[in-house]
Amino acid sequence: MTTTTAAQAPAVESSSGDSASGGATYYASYFPASGCASPSLPKGTVLTVTAADGSQVVCTVDDREADNPGRVVDLSPAEFSELAPLSQGVVDVTITW
């Protein structure tokens, strides 16, 4: 389940080889802090998530995210808050694996 608190800006997903760019959101806090959800990557894939300002978090795909256009990863609240305030709801990122 994705939880957001602000208007969600549309993000355009693009992917090339072992990276993709688009929006990151956060989900309910009952998931592990180091876990994340992906609409397409296999469980166990380790991702580096980089925001436009250069801040990064590393997570392991442990859940499946609904395929929301423009979204590339769903982070734990702790991970998301390393990239942007939770009140932002969506942050543009590049993921690499």
Biopython code that builds the backbone (N, CA, C, O; Angstrom):
import numpy as np
from Bio.PDB.StructureBuilder import StructureBuilder

atoms = [
    (1, "MET", "N", (0.840, -1.168, 0.000)),
    (1, "MET", "CA", (0.000, 0.000, 0.000)),
    (1, "MET", "C", (0.882, 1.227, 0.000)),
    (1, "MET", "O", (1.798, 1.329, 0.817)),
    (2, "THR", "N", (0.631, 2.145, -0.884)),
    (2, "THR", "CA", (1.377, 3.382, -0.967)),
    (2, "THR", "C", (0.640, 4.453, -0.184)),
    (2, "THR", "O", (-0.567, 4.634, -0.350)),
    (3, "THR", "N", (1.356, 5.154, 0.660)),
    (3, "THR", "CA", (0.774, 6.228, 1.437)),
    (3, "THR", "C", (1.443, 7.521, 1.028)),
    (3, "THR", "O", (2.664, 7.653, 1.109)),
    (4, "THR", "N", (0.639, 8.477, 0.588)),
    (4, "THR", "CA", (1.203, 9.775, 0.260)),
    (4, "THR", "C", (0.361, 10.843, 0.912)),
    (4, "THR", "O", (-0.820, 10.634, 1.190)),
    (5, "THR", "N", (0.963, 11.980, 1.153)),
    (5, "THR", "CA", (0.246, 13.048, 1.832)),
    (5, "THR", "C", (0.202, 14.337, 1.035)),
    (5, "THR", "O", (-0.373, 15.324, 1.494)),
    (6, "ALA", "N", (0.785, 14.350, -0.123)),
    (6, "ALA", "CA", (0.798, 15.553, -0.950)),
    (6, "ALA", "C", (0.347, 15.193, -2.351)),
    (6, "ALA", "O", (0.311, 14.020, -2.723)),
    (7, "ALA", "N", (0.001, 16.214, -3.126)),
    (7, "ALA", "CA", (-0.375, 15.960, -4.515)),
    (7, "ALA", "C", (0.777, 15.257, -5.212)),
    (7, "ALA", "O", (1.942, 15.601, -5.014)),
    (8, "GLN", "N", (0.445, 14.285, -6.017)),
    (8, "GLN", "CA", (1.471, 13.483, -6.663)),
    (8, "GLN", "C", (1.768, 14.039, -8.047)),
    (8, "GLN", "O", (0.912, 14.050, -8.931)),
    (9, "ALA", "N", (2.989, 14.494, -8.208)),
    (9, "ALA", "CA", (3.412, 15.014, -9.503)),
    (9, "ALA", "C", (3.641, 13.852, -10.450)),
    (9, "ALA", "O", (4.216, 12.839, -10.050)),
    (10, "PRO", "N", (3.209, 13.972, -11.688)),
    (10, "PRO", "CA", (3.454, 12.887, -12.627)),
    (10, "PRO", "C", (4.948, 12.739, -12.893)),
    (10, "PRO", "O", (5.674, 13.725, -13.010)),
    (11, "ALA", "N", (5.381, 11.515, -12.983)),
    (11, "ALA", "CA", (6.784, 11.234, -13.288)),
    (11, "ALA", "C", (6.827, 10.375, -14.534)),
    (11, "ALA", "O", (5.934, 9.560, -14.768)),
    (12, "VAL", "N", (7.842, 10.555, -15.316)),
    (12, "VAL", "CA", (7.993, 9.780, -16.539)),
    (12, "VAL", "C", (9.064, 8.732, -16.295)),
    (12, "VAL", "O", (10.207, 9.048, -15.965)),
    (13, "GLU", "N", (8.671, 7.489, -16.464)),
    (13, "GLU", "CA", (9.631, 6.410, -16.264)),
    (13, "GLU", "C", (10.401, 6.172, -17.547)),
    (13, "GLU", "O", (9.842, 6.131, -18.642)),
    (14, "SER", "N", (11.693, 6.019, -17.374)),
    (14, "SER", "CA", (12.513, 5.587, -18.495)),
    (14, "SER", "C", (13.470, 4.565, -17.949)),
    (14, "SER", "O", (13.923, 4.682, -16.810)),
    (15, "SER", "N", (13.779, 3.590, -18.722)),
    (15, "SER", "CA", (14.714, 2.592, -18.226)),
    (15, "SER", "C", (15.725, 2.254, -19.305)),
    (15, "SER", "O", (15.441, 2.314, -20.501)),
    (16, "SER", "N", (16.905, 1.899, -18.844)),
    (16, "SER", "CA", (17.980, 1.569, -19.762)),
    (16, "SER", "C", (18.919, 0.622, -19.048)),
    (16, "SER", "O", (19.569, 1.012, -18.078)),
    (17, "GLY", "N", (19.003, -0.614, -19.506)),
    (17, "GLY", "CA", (19.914, -1.581, -18.901)),
    (17, "GLY", "C", (19.622, -1.832, -17.450)),
    (17, "GLY", "O", (18.619, -2.463, -17.115)),
    (18, "ASP", "N", (20.483, -1.348, -16.583)),
    (18, "ASP", "CA", (20.320, -1.622, -15.163)),
    (18, "ASP", "C", (19.982, -0.368, -14.372)),
    (18, "ASP", "O", (20.399, -0.236, -13.221)),
    (19, "SER", "N", (19.240, 0.545, -14.962)),
    (19, "SER", "CA", (18.783, 1.737, -14.253)),
    (19, "SER", "C", (17.410, 2.141, -14.774)),
    (19, "SER", "O", (17.004, 1.760, -15.873)),
    (20, "ALA", "N", (16.707, 2.919, -13.963)),
    (20, "ALA", "CA", (15.409, 3.457, -14.354)),
    (20, "ALA", "C", (15.198, 4.747, -13.589)),
    (20, "ALA", "O", (15.689, 4.903, -12.472)),
    (21, "SER", "N", (14.460, 5.682, -14.196)),
    (21, "SER", "CA", (14.160, 6.952, -13.549)),
    (21, "SER", "C", (12.659, 7.135, -13.487)),
    (21, "SER", "O", (11.929, 6.723, -14.389)),
    (22, "GLY", "N", (12.209, 7.755, -12.415)),
    (22, "GLY", "CA", (10.791, 8.015, -12.238)),
    (22, "GLY", "C", (10.526, 8.441, -10.813)),
    (22, "GLY", "O", (11.406, 8.984, -10.144)),
    (23, "GLY", "N", (9.324, 8.198, -10.350)),
    (23, "GLY", "CA", (8.930, 8.625, -9.023)),
    (23, "GLY", "C", (9.127, 7.545, -7.978)),
    (23, "GLY", "O", (8.968, 6.354, -8.249)),
    (24, "ALA", "N", (9.476, 7.983, -6.785)),
    (24, "ALA", "CA", (9.542, 7.102, -5.622)),
    (24, "ALA", "C", (8.499, 7.586, -4.627)),
    (24, "ALA", "O", (8.331, 8.790, -4.430)),
    (25, "THR", "N", (7.809, 6.658, -4.008)),
    (25, "THR", "CA", (6.839, 6.956, -2.975)),
    (25, "THR", "C", (7.241, 6.182, -1.726)),
    (25, "THR", "O", (8.289, 5.536, -1.700)),
    (26, "TYR", "N", (6.411, 6.248, -0.695)),
    (26, "TYR", "CA", (6.672, 5.431, 0.485)),
    (26, "TYR", "C", (5.409, 4.697, 0.877)),
    (26, "TYR", "O", (4.302, 5.085, 0.504)),
    (27, "TYR", "N", (5.593, 3.631, 1.636)),
    (27, "TYR", "CA", (4.464, 2.788, 2.006)),
    (27, "TYR", "C", (4.364, 2.637, 3.507)),
    (27, "TYR", "O", (5.155, 3.207, 4.259)),
    (28, "ALA", "N", (3.383, 1.863, 3.933)),
    (28, "ALA", "CA", (3.104, 1.674, 5.356)),
    (28, "ALA", "C", (4.351, 1.271, 6.128)),
    (28, "ALA", "O", (5.205, 0.547, 5.615)),
    (29, "SER", "N", (4.448, 1.734, 7.340)),
    (29, "SER", "CA", (5.653, 1.559, 8.143)),
    (29, "SER", "C", (5.846, 0.153, 8.686)),
    (29, "SER", "O", (6.846, -0.090, 9.361)),
    (30, "TYR", "N", (4.947, -0.781, 8.428)),
    (30, "TYR", "CA", (5.132, -2.138, 8.967)),
    (30, "TYR", "C", (6.062, -2.991, 8.123)),
    (30, "TYR", "O", (6.293, -4.154, 8.454)),
    (31, "PHE", "N", (6.598, -2.450, 7.051)),
    (31, "PHE", "CA", (7.587, -3.165, 6.261)),
    (31, "PHE", "C", (8.979, -2.868, 6.804)),
    (31, "PHE", "O", (9.171, -1.833, 7.442)),
    (32, "PRO", "N", (9.961, -3.748, 6.573)),
    (32, "PRO", "CA", (11.319, -3.506, 7.076)),
    (32, "PRO", "C", (11.906, -2.206, 6.537)),
    (32, "PRO", "O", (11.636, -1.815, 5.401)),
    (33, "ALA", "N", (12.707, -1.545, 7.359)),
    (33, "ALA", "CA", (13.293, -0.254, 6.979)),
    (33, "ALA", "C", (14.217, -0.360, 5.771)),
    (33, "ALA", "O", (14.362, 0.610, 5.026)),
    (34, "SER", "N", (14.843, -1.514, 5.560)),
    (34, "SER", "CA", (15.769, -1.636, 4.431)),
    (34, "SER", "C", (15.117, -2.263, 3.206)),
    (34, "SER", "O", (15.793, -2.512, 2.208)),
    (35, "GLY", "N", (13.831, -2.517, 3.266)),
    (35, "GLY", "CA", (13.132, -3.128, 2.145)),
    (35, "GLY", "C", (12.482, -2.094, 1.259)),
    (35, "GLY", "O", (12.296, -0.944, 1.659)),
    (36, "CYS", "N", (12.137, -2.508, 0.052)),
    (36, "CYS", "CA", (11.421, -1.642, -0.877)),
    (36, "CYS", "C", (10.582, -2.520, -1.801)),
    (36, "CYS", "O", (10.740, -3.740, -1.837)),
    (37, "ALA", "N", (9.698, -1.882, -2.535)),
    (37, "ALA", "CA", (8.834, -2.600, -3.459)),
    (37, "ALA", "C", (9.073, -2.093, -4.872)),
    (37, "ALA", "O", (9.313, -0.906, -5.090)),
    (38, "SER", "N", (9.003, -3.012, -5.826)),
    (38, "SER", "CA", (9.210, -2.679, -7.236)),
    (38, "SER", "C", (8.070, -3.270, -8.054)),
    (38, "SER", "O", (7.580, -4.357, -7.747)),
    (39, "PRO", "N", (7.643, -2.554, -9.102)),
    (39, "PRO", "CA", (6.609, -3.117, -9.958)),
    (39, "PRO", "C", (7.110, -4.242, -10.859)),
    (39, "PRO", "O", (6.306, -5.021, -11.372)),
    (40, "SER", "N", (8.439, -4.341, -11.061)),
    (40, "SER", "CA", (8.917, -5.319, -12.032)),
    (40, "SER", "C", (10.184, -6.074, -11.643)),
    (40, "SER", "O", (10.412, -7.171, -12.153)),
    (41, "LEU", "N", (11.009, -5.530, -10.764)),
    (41, "LEU", "CA", (12.274, -6.191, -10.435)),
    (41, "LEU", "C", (12.047, -7.359, -9.484)),
    (41, "LEU", "O", (11.154, -7.301, -8.639)),
    (42, "PRO", "N", (12.839, -8.412, -9.610)),
    (42, "PRO", "CA", (12.658, -9.586, -8.755)),
    (42, "PRO", "C", (13.022, -9.310, -7.298)),
    (42, "PRO", "O", (13.884, -8.484, -6.998)),
    (43, "LYS", "N", (12.346, -10.018, -6.408)),
    (43, "LYS", "CA", (12.678, -9.928, -4.989)),
    (43, "LYS", "C", (14.139, -10.308, -4.802)),
    (43, "LYS", "O", (14.649, -11.209, -5.468)),
    (44, "GLY", "N", (14.805, -9.609, -3.885)),
    (44, "GLY", "CA", (16.220, -9.835, -3.631)),
    (44, "GLY", "C", (17.137, -8.899, -4.387)),
    (44, "GLY", "O", (18.331, -8.850, -4.093)),
    (45, "THR", "N", (16.616, -8.145, -5.361)),
    (45, "THR", "CA", (17.421, -7.186, -6.108)),
    (45, "THR", "C", (17.801, -6.029, -5.193)),
    (45, "THR", "O", (16.940, -5.445, -4.534)),
    (46, "VAL", "N", (19.082, -5.699, -5.151)),
    (46, "VAL", "CA", (19.560, -4.577, -4.339)),
    (46, "VAL", "C", (19.580, -3.327, -5.209)),
    (46, "VAL", "O", (20.189, -3.315, -6.279)),
    (47, "LEU", "N", (18.910, -2.274, -4.743)),
    (47, "LEU", "CA", (18.799, -1.025, -5.493)),
    (47, "LEU", "C", (19.541, 0.096, -4.792)),
    (47, "LEU", "O", (19.541, 0.174, -3.563)),
    (48, "THR", "N", (20.165, 0.953, -5.558)),
    (48, "THR", "CA", (20.630, 2.246, -5.063)),
    (48, "THR", "C", (19.661, 3.265, -5.621)),
    (48, "THR", "O", (19.467, 3.355, -6.834)),
    (49, "VAL", "N", (19.053, 4.033, -4.732)),
    (49, "VAL", "CA", (18.046, 5.023, -5.112)),
    (49, "VAL", "C", (18.662, 6.399, -4.913)),
    (49, "VAL", "O", (19.056, 6.754, -3.803)),
    (50, "THR", "N", (18.746, 7.177, -5.997)),
    (50, "THR", "CA", (19.413, 8.476, -5.959)),
    (50, "THR", "C", (18.430, 9.581, -6.340)),
    (50, "THR", "O", (17.806, 9.536, -7.400)),
    (51, "ALA", "N", (18.304, 10.569, -5.463)),
    (51, "ALA", "CA", (17.459, 11.732, -5.731)),
    (51, "ALA", "C", (18.254, 12.762, -6.531)),
    (51, "ALA", "O", (19.475, 12.654, -6.649)),
    (52, "ALA", "N", (17.568, 13.750, -7.073)),
    (52, "ALA", "CA", (18.209, 14.774, -7.904)),
    (52, "ALA", "C", (19.292, 15.540, -7.157)),
    (52, "ALA", "O", (20.254, 16.004, -7.768)),
    (53, "ASP", "N", (19.144, 15.682, -5.825)),
    (53, "ASP", "CA", (20.149, 16.421, -5.054)),
    (53, "ASP", "C", (21.358, 15.567, -4.686)),
    (53, "ASP", "O", (22.262, 16.035, -3.993)),
    (54, "GLY", "N", (21.380, 14.308, -5.149)),
    (54, "GLY", "CA", (22.506, 13.424, -4.905)),
    (54, "GLY", "C", (22.368, 12.542, -3.685)),
    (54, "GLY", "O", (23.184, 11.641, -3.489)),
    (55, "SER", "N", (21.354, 12.772, -2.852)),
    (55, "SER", "CA", (21.168, 11.910, -1.686)),
    (55, "SER", "C", (20.782, 10.506, -2.157)),
    (55, "SER", "O", (20.089, 10.340, -3.161)),
    (56, "GLN", "N", (21.246, 9.502, -1.410)),
    (56, "GLN", "CA", (21.041, 8.107, -1.815)),
    (56, "GLN", "C", (20.623, 7.238, -0.642)),
    (56, "GLN", "O", (20.964, 7.508, 0.510)),
    (57, "VAL", "N", (19.883, 6.196, -0.959)),
    (57, "VAL", "CA", (19.603, 5.110, -0.026)),
    (57, "VAL", "C", (19.769, 3.801, -0.789)),
    (57, "VAL", "O", (19.643, 3.760, -2.013)),
    (58, "VAL", "N", (20.051, 2.745, -0.056)),
    (58, "VAL", "CA", (20.165, 1.409, -0.638)),
    (58, "VAL", "C", (19.068, 0.561, -0.022)),
    (58, "VAL", "O", (18.857, 0.607, 1.190)),
    (59, "CYS", "N", (18.369, -0.210, -0.835)),
    (59, "CYS", "CA", (17.307, -1.079, -0.339)),
    (59, "CYS", "C", (17.296, -2.383, -1.130)),
    (59, "CYS", "O", (17.870, -2.481, -2.215)),
    (60, "THR", "N", (16.635, -3.366, -0.564)),
    (60, "THR", "CA", (16.482, -4.669, -1.214)),
    (60, "THR", "C", (15.011, -4.888, -1.529)),
    (60, "THR", "O", (14.161, -4.754, -0.649)),
    (61, "VAL", "N", (14.705, -5.222, -2.773)),
    (61, "VAL", "CA", (13.321, -5.468, -3.174)),
    (61, "VAL", "C", (12.809, -6.684, -2.405)),
    (61, "VAL", "O", (13.350, -7.784, -2.522)),
    (62, "ASP", "N", (11.751, -6.465, -1.611)),
    (62, "ASP", "CA", (11.159, -7.554, -0.847)),
    (62, "ASP", "C", (9.643, -7.607, -0.997)),
    (62, "ASP", "O", (8.966, -8.360, -0.297)),
    (63, "ASP", "N", (9.115, -6.796, -1.923)),
    (63, "ASP", "CA", (7.671, -6.757, -2.118)),
    (63, "ASP", "C", (7.387, -6.293, -3.543)),
    (63, "ASP", "O", (8.260, -5.745, -4.216)),
    (64, "ARG", "N", (6.174, -6.517, -3.983)),
    (64, "ARG", "CA", (5.739, -6.102, -5.305)),
    (64, "ARG", "C", (4.888, -4.850, -5.145)),
    (64, "ARG", "O", (3.975, -4.816, -4.320)),
    (65, "GLU", "N", (5.184, -3.831, -5.928)),
    (65, "GLU", "CA", (4.422, -2.590, -5.944)),
    (65, "GLU", "C", (3.429, -2.643, -7.093)),
    (65, "GLU", "O", (3.711, -3.228, -8.139)),
    (66, "ALA", "N", (2.271, -2.034, -6.900)),
    (66, "ALA", "CA", (1.329, -1.919, -8.009)),
    (66, "ALA", "C", (2.009, -1.154, -9.136)),
    (66, "ALA", "O", (2.808, -0.253, -8.879)),
    (67, "ASP", "N", (1.705, -1.496, -10.357)),
    (67, "ASP", "CA", (2.321, -0.842, -11.507)),
    (67, "ASP", "C", (1.647, 0.509, -11.730)),
    (67, "ASP", "O", (0.684, 0.617, -12.490)),
    (68, "ASN", "N", (2.164, 1.538, -11.057)),
    (68, "ASN", "CA", (1.664, 2.900, -11.216)),
    (68, "ASN", "C", (2.533, 3.609, -12.245)),
    (68, "ASN", "O", (3.751, 3.673, -12.080)),
    (69, "PRO", "N", (1.935, 4.139, -13.295)),
    (69, "PRO", "CA", (2.730, 4.801, -14.335)),
    (69, "PRO", "C", (3.661, 5.850, -13.741)),
    (69, "PRO", "O", (3.245, 6.691, -12.944)),
    (70, "GLY", "N", (4.926, 5.785, -14.142)),
    (70, "GLY", "CA", (5.892, 6.767, -13.703)),
    (70, "GLY", "C", (6.566, 6.466, -12.385)),
    (70, "GLY", "O", (7.493, 7.176, -11.996)),
    (71, "ARG", "N", (6.124, 5.422, -11.679)),
    (71, "ARG", "CA", (6.724, 5.064, -10.395)),
    (71, "ARG", "C", (7.721, 3.940, -10.595)),
    (71, "ARG", "O", (7.443, 2.982, -11.317)),
    (72, "VAL", "N", (8.885, 4.049, -9.959)),
    (72, "VAL", "CA", (9.901, 3.020, -10.116)),
    (72, "VAL", "C", (10.222, 2.280, -8.828)),
    (72, "VAL", "O", (10.806, 1.197, -8.871)),
    (73, "VAL", "N", (9.846, 2.852, -7.668)),
    (73, "VAL", "CA", (10.132, 2.186, -6.398)),
    (73, "VAL", "C", (9.225, 2.753, -5.309)),
    (73, "VAL", "O", (8.829, 3.917, -5.347)),
    (74, "ASP", "N", (8.912, 1.905, -4.349)),
    (74, "ASP", "CA", (8.134, 2.264, -3.178)),
    (74, "ASP", "C", (9.038, 1.987, -1.973)),
    (74, "ASP", "O", (9.406, 0.837, -1.732)),
    (75, "LEU", "N", (9.393, 3.012, -1.225)),
    (75, "LEU", "CA", (10.356, 2.900, -0.129)),
    (75, "LEU", "C", (9.666, 2.852, 1.229)),
    (75, "LEU", "O", (8.489, 3.188, 1.356)),
    (76, "SER", "N", (10.417, 2.432, 2.234)),
    (76, "SER", "CA", (9.916, 2.551, 3.603)),
    (76, "SER", "C", (9.921, 4.037, 3.964)),
    (76, "SER", "O", (10.656, 4.812, 3.352)),
    (77, "PRO", "N", (9.120, 4.448, 4.939)),
    (77, "PRO", "CA", (9.145, 5.854, 5.346)),
    (77, "PRO", "C", (10.541, 6.311, 5.775)),
    (77, "PRO", "O", (10.930, 7.444, 5.492)),
    (78, "ALA", "N", (11.297, 5.447, 6.452)),
    (78, "ALA", "CA", (12.648, 5.825, 6.895)),
    (78, "ALA", "C", (13.550, 6.106, 5.703)),
    (78, "ALA", "O", (14.301, 7.081, 5.715)),
    (79, "GLU", "N", (13.487, 5.271, 4.681)),
    (79, "GLU", "CA", (14.317, 5.480, 3.488)),
    (79, "GLU", "C", (13.875, 6.723, 2.726)),
    (79, "GLU", "O", (14.702, 7.536, 2.315)),
    (80, "PHE", "N", (12.556, 6.863, 2.540)),
    (80, "PHE", "CA", (12.044, 8.021, 1.806)),
    (80, "PHE", "C", (12.485, 9.315, 2.480)),
    (80, "PHE", "O", (12.869, 10.269, 1.804)),
    (81, "SER", "N", (12.433, 9.349, 3.815)),
    (81, "SER", "CA", (12.779, 10.578, 4.533)),
    (81, "SER", "C", (14.254, 10.929, 4.410)),
    (81, "SER", "O", (14.643, 12.056, 4.715)),
    (82, "GLU", "N", (15.089, 9.980, 3.965)),
    (82, "GLU", "CA", (16.491, 10.293, 3.674)),
    (82, "GLU", "C", (16.627, 11.060, 2.353)),
    (82, "GLU", "O", (17.646, 11.704, 2.103)),
    (83, "LEU", "N", (15.596, 10.984, 1.519)),
    (83, "LEU", "CA", (15.616, 11.633, 0.207)),
    (83, "LEU", "C", (14.790, 12.909, 0.161)),
    (83, "LEU", "O", (15.142, 13.857, -0.540)),
    (84, "ALA", "N", (13.683, 12.931, 0.914)),
    (84, "ALA", "CA", (12.761, 14.072, 0.896)),
    (84, "ALA", "C", (11.854, 13.980, 2.124)),
    (84, "ALA", "O", (11.726, 12.909, 2.718)),
    (85, "PRO", "N", (11.230, 15.086, 2.507)),
    (85, "PRO", "CA", (10.279, 15.027, 3.624)),
    (85, "PRO", "C", (9.084, 14.140, 3.258)),
    (85, "PRO", "O", (8.632, 14.146, 2.113)),
    (86, "LEU", "N", (8.580, 13.386, 4.221)),
    (86, "LEU", "CA", (7.427, 12.522, 3.948)),
    (86, "LEU", "C", (6.253, 13.314, 3.392)),
    (86, "LEU", "O", (5.487, 12.794, 2.580)),
    (87, "SER", "N", (6.101, 14.559, 3.813)),
    (87, "SER", "CA", (4.982, 15.388, 3.341)),
    (87, "SER", "C", (5.039, 15.637, 1.837)),
    (87, "SER", "O", (4.031, 16.014, 1.238)),
    (88, "GLN", "N", (6.199, 15.433, 1.220)),
    (88, "GLN", "CA", (6.323, 15.617, -0.232)),
    (88, "GLN", "C", (5.581, 14.523, -0.988)),
    (88, "GLN", "O", (5.041, 14.774, -2.066)),
    (89, "GLY", "N", (5.550, 13.315, -0.437)),
    (89, "GLY", "CA", (4.778, 12.236, -1.040)),
    (89, "GLY", "C", (5.438, 11.501, -2.193)),
    (89, "GLY", "O", (5.402, 10.271, -2.239)),
    (90, "VAL", "N", (6.039, 12.226, -3.122)),
    (90, "VAL", "CA", (6.702, 11.637, -4.293)),
    (90, "VAL", "C", (7.990, 12.411, -4.535)),
    (90, "VAL", "O", (8.013, 13.638, -4.438)),
    (91, "VAL", "N", (9.061, 11.690, -4.852)),
    (91, "VAL", "CA", (10.330, 12.332, -5.195)),
    (91, "VAL", "C", (10.857, 11.683, -6.464)),
    (91, "VAL", "O", (10.764, 10.466, -6.624)),
    (92, "ASP", "N", (11.406, 12.480, -7.364)),
    (92, "ASP", "CA", (12.002, 11.943, -8.587)),
    (92, "ASP", "C", (13.359, 11.335, -8.258)),
    (92, "ASP", "O", (14.187, 11.949, -7.585)),
    (93, "VAL", "N", (13.569, 10.112, -8.747)),
    (93, "VAL", "CA", (14.795, 9.373, -8.439)),
    (93, "VAL", "C", (15.284, 8.625, -9.665)),
    (93, "VAL", "O", (14.575, 8.479, -10.661)),
    (94, "THR", "N", (16.509, 8.162, -9.559)),
    (94, "THR", "CA", (17.060, 7.176, -10.486)),
    (94, "THR", "C", (17.436, 5.984, -9.642)),
    (94, "THR", "O", (18.106, 6.126, -8.620)),
    (95, "ILE", "N", (17.003, 4.793, -10.069)),
    (95, "ILE", "CA", (17.395, 3.576, -9.369)),
    (95, "ILE", "C", (18.398, 2.833, -10.230)),
    (95, "ILE", "O", (18.280, 2.806, -11.455)),
    (96, "THR", "N", (19.377, 2.236, -9.592)),
    (96, "THR", "CA", (20.344, 1.386, -10.286)),
    (96, "THR", "C", (20.444, 0.082, -9.551)),
    (96, "THR", "O", (20.269, 0.026, -8.334)),
    (97, "TRP", "N", (20.735, -1.004, -10.311)),
    (97, "TRP", "CA", (20.870, -2.329, -9.709)),
    (97, "TRP", "C", (21.890, -3.144, -10.453)),
    (97, "TRP", "O", (22.144, -4.293, -10.093)),
]
sb = StructureBuilder()
sb.init_structure("model")
sb.init_model(0)
sb.init_chain("A")
sb.init_seg("    ")
for serial, (resi, resn, name, xyz) in enumerate(atoms, 1):
    if name == "N":
        sb.init_residue(resn, " ", resi, " ")
    sb.init_atom(name, np.array(xyz, "f"), 0.0, 1.0, " ", f" {name:<3s}", serial, name[0])
structure = sb.get_structure()
